[in-house]
């Protein structure tokens, strides 16, 4: 691998940086490493969290050290018992990176998201259009014209940070954030687009709303989208939105 860095994150997590930029190739390595950890969980690992260019591994220090002692008693890697839990995890991460197949292809899951654009659901659509010298219809067409990669989830449960938006519809954040943005709102901030999965304050320019729930706490998994997914938006009418909203989830 051309570049990777391993650093501690507190006393119970380690961050593995797999690149230095936000780009599809770096994120491919992120998702490959995440898939490797899913299939080959490290002893003591609690969970892994993929992001733009890194994967953070949360672990139980006692379990990590206990597994090292057990390996020493069994005659395997006795030197691990002389290391700290972080040093043990760092060594195991390096071993995992060495065993991961870098040339392997990652096949993303594709998710289509219906959006009712403009009106009360997209109060900033006209502002985004005017900012870019476009019509509202052109903004919608451009927004729906490509796939977006889910680089990571954050900010709020299930909030997807989507990469790949056309610069022609980029727009700055609101100078004064709204105190409450309805769940399902689709927004633009700078050169990013995203979807609010729950009602929350926010400063993104709102161009539409989806009736599809992105976060259901009782569902497994609770989020519709995951890092590595590809998202494609398509427009629906208000009548279609209302029918979709009445459909049992």
Secondary structure as the mmCIF struct_conf table of DSSP 4:
data_model
#
loop_
_struct_conf.conf_type_id
_struct_conf.id
_struct_conf.beg_label_comp_id
_struct_conf.beg_label_asym_id
_struct_conf.beg_label_seq_id
_struct_conf.end_label_comp_id
_struct_conf.end_label_asym_id
_struct_conf.end_label_seq_id
STRN STRN1 UNK A 5 UNK A 8
TURN_TY1_P TURN_TY1_P1 UNK A 10 UNK A 11
BEND BEND1 UNK A 12 UNK A 12
STRN STRN2 UNK A 13 UNK A 17
BEND BEND2 UNK A 20 UNK A 21
BEND BEND3 UNK A 23 UNK A 23
HELX_RH_AL_P HELX_RH_AL_P1 UNK A 24 UNK A 39
BEND BEND4 UNK A 40 UNK A 40
HELX_LH_PP_P HELX_LH_PP_P1 UNK A 41 UNK A 42
TURN_TY1_P TURN_TY1_P2 UNK A 43 UNK A 44
STRN STRN3 UNK A 45 UNK A 50
BEND BEND5 UNK A 52 UNK A 53
STRN STRN4 UNK A 54 UNK A 59
HELX_RH_AL_P HELX_RH_AL_P2 UNK A 61 UNK A 73
TURN_TY1_P TURN_TY1_P3 UNK A 74 UNK A 75
BEND BEND6 UNK A 76 UNK A 76
HELX_RH_3T_P HELX_RH_3T_P1 UNK A 78 UNK A 82
BEND BEND7 UNK A 83 UNK A 83
HELX_RH_AL_P HELX_RH_AL_P3 UNK A 85 UNK A 99
BEND BEND8 UNK A 100 UNK A 100
TURN_TY1_P TURN_TY1_P4 UNK A 102 UNK A 103
HELX_LH_PP_P HELX_LH_PP_P2 UNK A 108 UNK A 109
STRN STRN5 UNK A 110 UNK A 117
BEND BEND9 UNK A 118 UNK A 118
TURN_TY1_P TURN_TY1_P5 UNK A 119 UNK A 121
TURN_TY1_P TURN_TY1_P6 UNK A 123 UNK A 124
HELX_RH_AL_P HELX_RH_AL_P4 UNK A 125 UNK A 131
TURN_TY1_P TURN_TY1_P7 UNK A 132 UNK A 133
HELX_RH_AL_P HELX_RH_AL_P5 UNK A 136 UNK A 143
TURN_TY1_P TURN_TY1_P8 UNK A 144 UNK A 144
BEND BEND10 UNK A 145 UNK A 146
STRN STRN6 UNK A 148 UNK A 153
BEND BEND11 UNK A 155 UNK A 156
TURN_TY1_P TURN_TY1_P9 UNK A 157 UNK A 158
STRN STRN7 UNK A 160 UNK A 163
HELX_RH_3T_P HELX_RH_3T_P2 UNK A 167 UNK A 169
STRN STRN8 UNK A 171 UNK A 171
HELX_LH_PP_P HELX_LH_PP_P3 UNK A 172 UNK A 174
BEND BEND12 UNK A 175 UNK A 176
STRN STRN9 UNK A 178 UNK A 181
TURN_TY1_P TURN_TY1_P10 UNK A 183 UNK A 184
STRN STRN10 UNK A 185 UNK A 189
STRN STRN11 UNK A 190 UNK A 190
TURN_TY1_P TURN_TY1_P11 UNK A 191 UNK A 191
STRN STRN12 UNK A 192 UNK A 195
BEND BEND13 UNK A 197 UNK A 198
STRN STRN13 UNK A 200 UNK A 202
BEND BEND14 UNK A 204 UNK A 204
STRN STRN14 UNK A 205 UNK A 209
BEND BEND15 UNK A 211 UNK A 212
BEND BEND16 UNK A 214 UNK A 214
STRN STRN15 UNK A 215 UNK A 215
TURN_TY1_P TURN_TY1_P12 UNK A 217 UNK A 218
BEND BEND17 UNK A 219 UNK A 222
STRN STRN16 UNK A 223 UNK A 223
BEND BEND18 UNK A 224 UNK A 224
TURN_TY1_P TURN_TY1_P13 UNK A 227 UNK A 228
STRN STRN17 UNK A 230 UNK A 235
HELX_RH_AL_P HELX_RH_AL_P6 UNK A 238 UNK A 246
BEND BEND19 UNK A 247 UNK A 247
#
